[in-house]
Amino acid sequence: VSAFLLNRSSDLSLLDILNKPEEERVSIPTGTTGIDEKIIGLAKGEISVVSGLRAAAKSTWLSQVALNAVDRGFNVLVYSGELKDTRFKNWLLCQAAGCENLTLSDRYPGQAWAKDEVQRPIAEWLGDHLHLYNNKYGNNFAKIGVKLREAIERYKADLVIVDNMAILDLSSLSNGRYADKYDLQTLFVETLKDISIQCNCHVVFVAHPRKAPGFLRLDDISGSGNLSNLVDNAFIVHRNNEDFRRLTKEMYRWPDSHPAYSGSNVIEIVKDREYGNQDVFVPLWYEQYTRRMKNYQDEYRDYGWDVNNGFIQTADPLPEEDEEDDDRNIFFEAGYAN
């Protein structure tokens, strides 16, 4: 009887909840206006999945989300299992620098890098606000999950980006018991959900879709129904190509003048637990040299490092860094002299 009463006393009536102070909802703006207007950013304590076909610009968009978060005063931790640290660095530097602070490559058409004199100001601005997880630990997610928790607490991360689920070894989550890939995906998402709640951060992870015969939908993300059920937000990044236009016209009967066809890429909100948004298509304009995903074609944004609006005094190149401590910020270990 006492056990029954103890359990019953933990239940809440509506009056109990009514008198309970509501927790503040802290959201991290993505910097993509059409998304932030709908979901008010990425709320701490929640998780999101980002999917899309190959070369749809999933990682490009997420690296810009990371920059925008830092620009708004948040701390970011990134796990990038596919991109080398130096390549991740170059992408992020180009996005932060902007077109006025880039050097075009004579050897590789269409390629550019941030000028030497702006690299140090960008690095100092990012400071302790952005860290790249050292993927020398391998892809065993049971171990990575422990390290992520430690890094989140150490760096007080508000936003965690895991790119991507496909390259992670999830079998370690089963503790030696048999589990199919869908069970492992569920354990993976449950682990991220627990991290987001316990560490009070927002976790975004990338999941590649299954091969879909038609227009990519939420059920095509990976393969586990639990994956789409467990996440708070789901986004699909589309490339505005002939297949996208053909498939959307077949499904939605859109005219050629539809706003989604105006940009080079489209981010679709396919799930939003808090506000119920779905089938929201947000066009973006990809800028090749800067790798920025712009809200409109003529958009130019100054990030917080550019206090002189593009006019930077020449700085000495960054010194070479040693690699004795594997837990240091590998983003800054990579160096900035091209």
N, C-alpha and C positions, 0 to 999 in steps of 0.2 A: 504493500500500500504506500509506504513512504517513497519507494522508487517511482511509483505511478504519479504521486503528487509532485515529486521533484521534476519529472519530465513535463508534467502539465504546467508547472509554474514557469517553465521556460517558453511556453507558447505566448504569442502576443495577440491581444484583441485589437480591433481597429482603434479603440480609444487609447490603448497603449502606444500604438504607432502615431496617432494624432498628436499626442503630447511629446513625442520624441523629436528633438531638434533635427532638422533636415541637414545632411552633410553637404558641404559646398562642393559643387561639381566644377572641377578644374579641367578646362579643355585646352589643348595645344593646337593653335591654328596651323593648317597645312600650307597656307600661302596660296592655295588654289581657291579663288574667290567663290566660284560656283559651288564648291563643296562646303566651304566654311559657312556660307549663307544658309545651307540646308541643315548641316549637322553641328555647327558651331565648333568645329575642330574635333580632335581626338581626345576623348575624356580619359583622365587618369583612372586606373583601376579596371580598364577595359582592354579588349584585344580586337585587332582588325586583320583581315586577310586581304592581300592584293594578288590578283591573278591576271592572266592575259597570255596571248600567244607569243611565240618567240619574237624578239625585236620590237615588241610593242612599246618599249620604254618604261618598263616597271621599275627597274633599278635607277634609271635616270630621274624619274619622278620622285622616288623615295629619297635620293640623295639631296634633292632640292627641298623636300619636306624637312629633312634634317637641318639644312641651312636656315630655313625659315624659322624653325623652332629655336635655334640658337639666337637668331636675330630678335626673337621675342622674349629672350631671357631664360630659356629652358636648357637643360642639359640632355645630351643625346649619347647613346651607346649603340654602336652598329656592329653586327656580325655579318661579314661579307665572305661567304665561303667560296664563291666562284671568282671574284675579282682579286687580283694581287693588290697588296697594299699600295704600291706605287701607282697602279692604274686608278684605284679608288681616289687616291690623292689628286691625280691630274684632273679627273672629272670634277671633283669638288672645287678645286682651285679655279677651273674655268668658269664654273657656275657662279662662284663668289666674285670673281674678278670683273666679269662683264666685258662686252666687246671692245671698249676703249682701252682695256688693259691686257690685251692678248697679243701674242706674236704668232703670225701665221707661218705654217711650215712650208719651206721650199721643196722639201723632199716628199712629203705626203700630202697631196691635194685634199682640201677639206678639213685638215687637222690643225689644231692650234694649241698653245699652252700659255699659262699666265706668265707675264713678264717677271723677270727676276726681282725687280724693285717692288713689286706688290706682294710677293709671296710671304715675306716676313710679316708685313702688317696683317695679312689674312690669318697667318698662323698665330700671331699674338692675339688677334681678336677671338679666334676660336678657343685659344688657351686651354683651360680645363673643362670647357663646355661640350667638347665633342671627342669621343674616344672610339677607336676602332679595335674590336676584340682581336687578340692575337691568335690567329687560326693555326698556329704551330701546334696547338694542343690536339689537332685532328678533328674528326667529325663525329666522335662518340657523344651523342646528345645528353646522355646521363651525366657525363663529366662536364660538358659544356653548360648544362643547366645550372650546375653548382657554381661554376665560374661566373656565369652571368649574374646570378644572385649576388655574389661577392662584389663584382664590378659595379652593379647597380647601387649597392650600398656605399661602396667606396667613393664613387663619382657623383652620387646623389642624382642618378639619371631619371629624367621625367619621361623620356621617350626611348624605347628600345626597338631597333629594327633588325629582324632576322631574315637574311636573304641567302639561301632559301631552303625550304623544307626538303627538297628533292635530294640535296647533296649530303644531308645529315643521316647518320646511322641511328635509326630509331629503335633497333632491336634491343639495345641496352636498357630500354625502358621496361621490358617485359620481365626482368629479373629471372631470365632463364626459362620462363614458361613459354609455351607455344602461343603465338599471336600472329594473325595475318596482318597484312599491311594496313588494313583499315582500322583494326584495333590499335595498331601502333600510332597511326595518325591521330586517333582519338586521345590516346595517352599524351601525345605531343602537345595537342591543343589544350588539354586539361592542365598540363604542366605550365604552359605559357599563361593560361588564365590564372593559375595559382600565383605565379610570379607577379602578374600585374596587380593583383589584389594585395598580396602580402607586402610588396615593395612599393605600392602606390605609384605605379607608372603605367604608361600605355605601351603595349607591345604590338608591333605590326610585323607580320611574317608574310613571305612570298610563297605561294603554292602554285606550281604549274598545273594547267588543266589537263584533263584527259583529252584524247582525240575526239572531237565532237563533229558529227556530220553536218550540223547547221550552225546557227549563230550561238556563240559561246554564252552559256548561262551559268547561274550559281551552282546548279547540280553537276556541272561539268568540272568544277574545281576539284582537282585531285580525284576523289572517288568515294570518300566517306561522307555519308549524310550527316554524321555527327559533327564533321568539321564545320559545315555551314550552319548547323544548329547552335554550336557552342560560341561562335564569334559574335561580337557585338556589331561590327561593321564589316561589309564586304565590298570591295571595289574591283572592277575589271577594267584594265587599260587596253584600249583598242587603238589600232593604227587605222587612220582614215584612208583605206586603200579600196581597190575595186571590190574585193570580197566583202568588206565592211558595208559598203554602200549597197551592194546587191542583196546581202542577207537582211539588212535593216529594212530595205524597201519591201522585201518579201514578207517580213514579220510585222512591220508597223505601217506599211503603206506611206512612208514619208515621201514628200516631194523633193526635188533636187534642191530647193531653197531651204531645206531644214537646217537650223543652226548647227546641228552636230556635224554637218559636212563642211563647215567653214574653216575648221582648224586642221592641223596635221595629225593630231591625236585626240582621243576622246577618253575621258575617265567616267565610267558609269558607276553610280551608287546602286548596287543590287540588293543591299541590305543595310538597314539602319534601325537598330533595335529601339533606340530612345524616341525618335520622332516619326518612324514609320516610312521614311523615304525609300523609294525603289524606282527603278526604270528612269533614273535621273541621269541625263547625258550632259557632261560638261566638256566643251571643246577647249583644246589647248593648242598653242602654236610652238612648235619645236624650233629652236634656233641652233643651227648646226655647230658653229664655232664655240659658243658659250655653253652648249648643251642645256640651256635653260628651257623649261616648259612654261611659256608665257600665257597670261590670262587673256591678252589680246595682242594683236600682231605688233603694235608699236610700243608695247610696254618696256620700260627700262627701270630697273630697281637698283638703288644703292643700298648695299648691306652695311652693317654697322662698322666694318673695318674702314670704309672709305670716307673718313671724316673730312677729307679735302676734296670730295666730289671728283675723284679721278686723277687729281694732281698729287703724285706721291714722290717724295724725295728719295733719291737712290739710297738703298740700304745694302750693307755688306751681306754677302751670301751666308746662309746658315751653315754653321760648322757641322762636320761629320759627327754622327751620333754612334755610340757603341750599342751593342745589343746584349748586355749582360743580364738585364732584368726583363724577363719575358712578360711581366705584368704591366710594363709601362705602356704608354699610349703609342701604339705602333704607327698611328697616322703621322705623328711627328718624328718617329724614328726614321721614316722613309726619306727625309731630306727634301729640299725644295729647289735645288739648283738643277735646271734642265740642261 
